[in-house]
Amino acid sequence: MKRWPQLYWIVTLFLFVFPLGMQEARAAQEVDLQLILAVDSSSSVDAREFDLQMKGYADAFRNKEVQAAIRGVGDRGVAVAMIHWAGEDEQVVAQDWQLLVGAGDAEAFADLLDRTPRYVRRGSTAIGNMLAFAGAMMKAAPYVGRRQVIDVSGDGQSNKGLNVARGRESLLDKGVTVNGLAILNEEPGLDQYFRQQVIGGAGAFVISSPGFEEFGEAIRNKILRELEGAPLSRQDSEEEGLGVQFSQRR
């Protein structure tokens, strides 16, 4: 009988501690592209404008050209997630990681986006904090991408929180690319701010949209470009023209 407490603790450790160690040791699944969609949900974005953003994302993943690009990325597929963001402590995972390898997966993800509510309804614009949140989410993901991209959309410059350029550099050091979609309805020069302060990494670029009405076309073109790929080294991306502006204007 004296051995029972010792045996009890051995069994307890085996049941609870050992599985935790196995989870830590389990490698993340490798994918060809790991993509975070970061959607501006700050106070400057009203309900109609937010709905136009979400409709644009959903329509993009239903687009046949985008679906063909997903199939063309590689056999390992695309791991994609979405966050809604605004101020310093206002970042929410709106859709956790989904693996897309074909048209059916893209359609299912679009259906999820159609049903996604707005998780952040007001707040300032803290791009640096959003980048830190996205970077941590990328690191903790059950997937690891040969390419890792954070896709940022927004209609204003950062006005709160962490230094944006410093947050960007910490991501670049890890090999993550940050691309931008600047919505110019309130700040006509926002695309230049995105070029100088927000984007970076292999093949980084900015697309600009005159307003939320044109967002759908802009985000479709942006996602297409991200799926098609970019050079894997910063030197290559500089030779290709880091931060080139692509305007989607009618």
N, C-alpha and C positions, 0 to 999 in steps of 0.2 A: 504493500500500500504506500510505502514511503516514496516509491518511484513514480507514482501517478502525477504529482504536480510537475515534476521534471518532464515527463512524457507529454503532459498537457501543453506545456510551453513550447516544446519541440514541434508538436503538431500545429499549434497556433502560428508559430514563426513560418512553418512550411506553407501553410494555407494563405497567409497574408503578406508576408515579407517577400517570399520567393517569387510569387506572381508579379509583384511590383518591380522586382529586379529584372524579370523577363520583359516587362513592358518597356523599361528604360533601355534595355539592350536591343529591342526590336527596331530594325532600321526602317526609316521612312521610305515609302514607295517612290521610286524615281519616275518622274514624268518629263515630257519634253518641254513643257512650259508651265510655270506656276504664275498665275495672274490674279492680282487683287484689284477690284473695281472700287474706287473710293469716290462716293457720291456726296456732293456738297448739300448739306441739310441745314445750313445756317439761317439766321433770321432774314437775310436778304433774299432767300428763295421762298416764294409763296407757294401755296398748295398747288395751284395750276402749274407753276414752273417745275415743282418737284415731280408732279405726275408726268410732265413732258419728258423729264430725264428718265424716269423709270420705264416709260413706254419706249423711249429710244433704245434703252438697253435690251428690253425684251424683243423688240422688232429686229435688233441687230442679230440676236442669236437665232432668229427664225429666218434670217436672210440666207438664201441658197449659196451665195458666194462665201459668206462667213462659214457656213457649215462645211463647204468644200475645203476651206482653208484649215478648219479644225481637223478634218481627215488627213490633210496634207502635212500637219505639224510633225507627225511621227506615230509609231505604233504605241508609244507609252501614253499619249494623249495630253490633255490640258487640264490642270487642276485650277479651278476658278472659284473665287469667293468675293463677297461684296460687303463693304462697310458703309454706314452712314456716319457723317462726321460734321462737327461744327466747332465748338469751343474747346478749352483746355481739357476738360474731363468729359467731353461729349463725343465719344466714338463708340459705335455699337456694331457688332457683327450682324448684319442684316440677312446674309445667306452664308452659311458655313461652307467648307470646301466641298465641291462637286467635281467629279472626274468626267470629262467629256472626251469621247473618242470618235463620235460620229454624229450624224444628223439627229438621230433619236434622242441622244443625250442633250444636244443643244436645244431641241424643242422642249424637253422636260425642264431644262434650266430656265427657258423663257417663261414657261408656265409658272414656275416658282416665283420669278420676278413679278409676274402679273399679280400674284397674291401677296406680295411683300408689302406690309404697311410702312408708314414713315415712322422710324424709331426715334429720330431726333427732330424736334419741331422748332427749336429756336436756339440761339447762341451766337457767339462771336465767330471769327474765322481763325482757327489755330492750325495752320498747315503743318507747322513743325511737330506739334503733338500728334496729328494724324499720321505723319510719316513714321514717328516712333511707334505708334500703335500698330501700323501696318507691318513694320519691320519685325516686331515681336510676334505678330500673328503668322508671318511667313516662317519664322524660325520654329514656332511650335506646331506647325502643320504636320499632318500625317503623310504629306508628300514633300518631295524635294525636287525642284525643277532644274533641268540643264540650263534653262533660262528662267530668270525670276524678274517679274515686271510688276510695278505698282502704277496703275492707271488712274490719274487724278483729274477730276473735273471740278471746276469752280467758277464763281462769278465775281471773286474779289480777292484782294491781297490779304495776307495774314496780318491780323491786328492784335493778336494775343498769343501768349504762350512761348514755347521754345523757339529758338532761332532757327529759321527755315533752312538756311544754307548749311548750318552745322548738322542739322538732322539729315539733310540730303547726303552730306559727305560720309556720315556713318553708314548709310546704306550702300553708297558706292564702294566703300572699303570692303563690303561683303559681296560685291559683284551684282547687286540689285540695280536694275534700270528703273528710273522714274520718268514717265511720260505725262504730258499735260494736255488738257482740253480747256482752253480759256473761253469763257462765255462773256462776250464783250458788251452786254446790254447796259451795264452800269459803269464799267471802267474800260474805255476804248483801248488803253495801253496795257491791258492785263496780259496779253500774249507776250509782250516784252519782259514783263515781270516774271512770268513763268519761265521764260528762257534763261533769265539771269539768276533766279533764286530757287526755282523748284525742280526743274528737270535735270537729268544727268545719267551717266552710264552708257553702256554700249548701245549705239544707235538711237539715243534719246531724241525725242522730237516733241513739238507743240503743234496742235491743231487748234484753230480758233473758229468760233461760231458767233455770228452777229448777235444771236439771241437764243432763247430757249426753243422758239419755233423751229429753228434749224438744227437743234441739238441732235435729233435722230440721225440725220445724214452724217453729221460730224463724228458721232460716236461709232457709227458703222464703219466709216473709213478708218478711224483710229484703231478699232479692234482688228480690222483686216490687216493693217500694217503691223500690229503687234504679233498677230498669228504668223505672218509671213517670215518674221525673224529679223535678226540683226547680227552684225559681227559680235563675236564673243569677247573681244578685248577692247579696252578703252582706247588704245592707240588706233585700232581699226575704225572705231566709231568716230574719232576725231578726223580721220582721213575722209570719212564719208560725209562729214559736216554735222558735228554734234549740235543739237538744238536748232536745226533748221525749222523755220516756221512754215506750216502748211495751212493756208486759209481756205475754209469752206464757205465761200460767198457766192451768192447767186448773181 
